[in-house]
């Protein structure tokens, strides 16, 4: 999702603004922000946050609470990408609360994915492990599009978390997360990531066997 997508969303936004179609303006702002976050320059991330805020104001006016929860979660992704992990957590916690109150399982799953990354990058490993467990339990609620978008990043997060758990001699937990990472890597069909994950899982299983023999 690159320059062409961003220009297309900008053009769509101008058309929506001409007709003052508020629901479509909010949706287009969200999609534009997503594309900007994916491209990820410093200016892109700043503009994405401003667009997300504008979209949220419209959705609050329209009382579209599911979209408001999506805003909190989406903007958390942007703050994660900026390295502002505590701010990302603050937004994600609001998203999680709203999604749980309205029973939006897809939103719950995505929010746990985001919180896993935020806490892991802050070296708060127990919190990261808790949210990783919840994310893995809820992955079945994600749409195919969601899984495609998160699988590479979340795979890497799970591998990093598993490495910490391995060092902490929490090998069974590490294996659990690497198995999910393997599932995501298999879906992505990225040969290097897939082989790396397979090798790490084999290493962990051999270590678990050795521990069991002691």
C-alpha positions in Angstrom: 0.0 0.0 0.0 2.1 2.9 -1.3 1.9 6.2 -3.1 -0.9 5.3 -5.5 -3.2 4.2 -2.7 -2.5 7.4 -0.7 -3.2 9.6 -3.8 -6.4 7.7 -4.5 -7.6 8.1 -0.9 -6.8 11.8 -1.0 -8.9 12.2 -4.2 -11.7 10.2 -2.6 -11.6 12.5 0.4 -11.9 15.6 -1.7 -15.0 14.1 -3.4 -16.6 13.2 -0.1 -15.9 16.6 1.3 -17.7 18.2 -1.7 -20.9 16.3 -0.9 -20.4 16.7 2.9 -21.0 13.0 3.3 -19.8 12.8 7.0 -19.8 8.9 7.4 -17.8 8.6 4.1 -15.5 11.4 5.1 -14.7 9.7 8.4 -14.2 6.3 6.7 -11.9 7.8 4.0 -9.9 9.7 6.6 -9.4 6.4 8.4 -8.3 4.5 5.2 -6.0 7.4 4.3 -4.4 7.4 7.7 -3.9 3.6 7.5 -2.1 4.0 4.2 0.1 6.8 5.6 1.0 4.7 8.6 1.9 1.8 6.4 4.2 4.1 4.3 5.6 5.4 7.6 7.6 8.5 7.0 7.8 11.0 9.9 5.5 13.4 8.1 3.1 10.5 7.2 2.8 9.4 10.8 2.1 13.0 12.0 -0.6 13.5 9.2 -2.1 10.1 10.0 -2.7 11.0 13.6 -4.3 14.4 12.6 -6.5 12.6 10.2 -7.5 9.9 12.7 -8.4 12.7 15.2 -10.6 14.4 12.6 -12.3 11.1 11.8 -12.9 10.4 15.5 -14.6 13.8 16.0 -17.0 13.0 13.1 -17.8 9.5 14.5 -18.5 10.8 17.9 -20.9 13.4 16.4 -22.5 10.5 14.5 -22.5 8.3 17.7 -20.7 5.6 15.7 -19.1 3.9 18.7 -17.6 0.9 16.9 -15.8 3.4 14.7 -14.6 5.3 17.7 -13.2 2.1 19.2 -11.5 1.4 15.9 -10.0 4.9 16.0 -8.4 4.3 19.4 -6.9 1.1 18.1 -5.8 2.4 14.8 -4.1 5.4 16.2 -2.3 3.1 18.7 -0.7 1.4 15.7 0.6 4.8 14.5 2.1 5.6 17.9 3.7 2.2 18.1 5.3 2.9 14.7 6.6 6.3 16.1 8.1 4.5 19.1 5.7 6.2 21.5 4.7 3.0 23.2 3.1 4.3 26.4 0.8 6.6 24.4 0.0 3.6 22.2 -1.0 1.7 25.3 -3.2 4.5 26.6 -5.2 4.5 23.3 -5.2 0.7 23.1 -6.6 0.4 26.6 -9.5 2.7 25.7 -10.1 0.6 22.5 -10.1 -2.6 24.5 -12.6 -1.2 27.0 -15.0 0.0 24.3 -14.7 -3.2 22.2 -15.3 -5.4 25.3 -18.4 -3.3 26.2 -19.9 -3.7 22.7 -18.7 -7.3 22.3 -16.7 -6.6 19.2 -14.5 -9.7 19.1 -12.5 -8.7 16.1 -11.6 -5.4 17.7 -10.7 -7.2 20.9 -8.3 -9.5 19.1 -6.6 -6.6 17.2 -6.2 -4.6 20.4 -4.5 -7.4 22.2 -2.1 -7.7 19.3 -1.2 -4.0 19.6 -0.8 -4.1 23.3 1.5 -7.1 23.0 3.9 -5.1 20.9 3.7 -1.9 23.0 4.4 -3.7 26.3 7.2 -5.9 24.7 9.0 -2.8 23.4 8.8 -1.3 26.9 10.4 -4.5 28.3 7.2 -5.2 30.4 7.3 -8.9 29.5 4.6 -10.2 31.8 2.1 -7.7 30.4 3.2 -8.5 26.9 2.8 -12.2 27.6 -0.7 -11.7 29.0 -1.8 -9.8 25.9 -0.1 -12.2 23.6 -2.1 -15.1 25.2 -5.3 -13.2 24.8 -4.5 -12.2 21.2 -3.7 -15.9 20.3 -7.0 -17.0 21.8 -8.9 -14.5 19.7 -7.1 -14.8 16.3 -10.0 -16.8 14.9 -12.1 -13.7 15.1 -9.9 -11.8 12.7 -10.9 -11.3 9.1 -8.5 -12.6 6.4 -7.6 -9.0 5.7 -6.6 -8.4 9.3 -4.5 -11.5 9.5 -2.7 -10.5 6.3 -1.9 -7.1 7.7 -0.7 -8.2 11.2 0.9 -11.5 10.5 4.5 -10.3 9.6 4.7 -7.8 12.5 2.9 -10.0 15.1 5.0 -13.0 14.0 8.2 -11.0 14.8 6.7 -9.8 18.1 5.9 -13.4 19.2 9.4 -14.5 18.3 10.9 -11.7 20.4 8.7 -12.5 23.3 9.5 -16.2 23.0 13.2 -15.4 23.1 12.7 -13.6 26.4 10.7 -16.5 27.8 13.4 -18.9 26.7 16.0 -16.9 28.6 13.6 -16.9 31.6 13.4 -20.7 31.3 9.7 -20.5 30.5 10.2 -22.8 27.6 6.6 -24.2 27.3 5.2 -20.7 27.0 7.9 -19.8 24.4 6.9 -22.9 22.4 3.2 -21.9 22.5 3.9 -18.5 21.0 6.4 -19.8 18.4 3.7 -22.3 17.2 1.4 -19.3 16.5 4.2 -17.5 14.8 4.8 -20.5 12.6 1.1 -20.5 11.7 1.4 -16.8 10.7 4.7 -17.3 8.8 3.1 -20.2 6.9 0.2 -18.1 5.9 2.6 -15.4 4.7 4.6 -17.9 2.7 7.8 -16.0 3.4 10.5 -18.7 3.1 13.2 -17.0 5.2 10.8 -16.1 8.1 9.3 -19.6 7.9 12.6 -21.4 8.1 13.8 -19.2 10.9 10.6 -19.9 12.9 10.9 -23.7 12.2 14.5 -23.7 13.4 13.7 -21.8 16.5 10.7 -24.1 17.4 12.9 -27.1 16.9 15.5 -25.6 19.2 12.9 -24.9 21.9 11.5 -28.4 21.7 14.9 -29.9 22.1 15.5 -27.6 25.1 12.2 -28.7 26.6 13.2 -32.4 26.1 16.5 -31.7 27.9 14.8 -30.0 30.8 12.3 -32.9 31.1 15.2 -35.3 31.4 16.9 -33.5 34.3 
